[in-house]
């Protein structure tokens, strides 16, 4: 039995957008190379069946994407990618032909949250074109995300309404998508195509107010993250490497997981206690009252 349901690999921390919900990174901007990726995959292979190209950055900017997908296939790893979707037409053929690719998560709210000049129609039509081709030719799961609500029950904004109307038309839906998503935060558009809504994403930060140490988290249980420089972190929300457990280029994953800090985090959550300052300020972990 594998230890982790997923291992996040940040293949770049560089992005082509500047979203207002993103904390940005103060780390040195970098692209992972083929040799580094191969090293990581070799080390994590006994621990998981699924890798996620995600943490910070836009993964489609990395020119080695095709090689990374091929290396993943050779190592029997399924790949899940999270993207802002702006470059999807440039990598469409690579994705369609990638046997390792399991799922593509597209953050549609990136469009609204940006000051960059992006043509809305071109953006959304490129995404729909990819989704249709992917579902016709492959078993790739496509998850469209609109995580831009001020509150769980707030009304959809004008951009969301435009997207809903377009999706209703393109996927020949016989329902009001906005109303469907009020009842449930996700909806199946067709086989292997889903749309979900949620509140605006807020990254945990040491600058935030402490929420308390009574908590439980699946970091180091279901998942770990590996930053572009090889730093291993407990989960996908440690965007700045605030909790570095070690570096996979200098230590094996086994050594890192058995380190004092990693064990204290794991044992702390076993006792429903957050021991790290960042974890005490994270709104995503399960608070135990």
URZI-V616559 format. One record per helix or strand of 3 or more residues. SS is the DSSP state (A for helix, B for strand). FROM is the first residue (numbers start at 1). TO is the last residue. Records with the same first field share a line. If there is no record, write none. Layout:
SS: FROM-TO / FROM-TO
This chain:
B: 6-9 / 50-53 / 78-83 / 101-107 / 141-149 / 186-190 / 193-199 / 214-216 / 223-226 / 231-233
A: 34-47 / 59-61 / 65-74 / 88-96 / 109-112 / 120-137 / 158-170 / 177-183 / 253-257 / 260-270 / 277-280
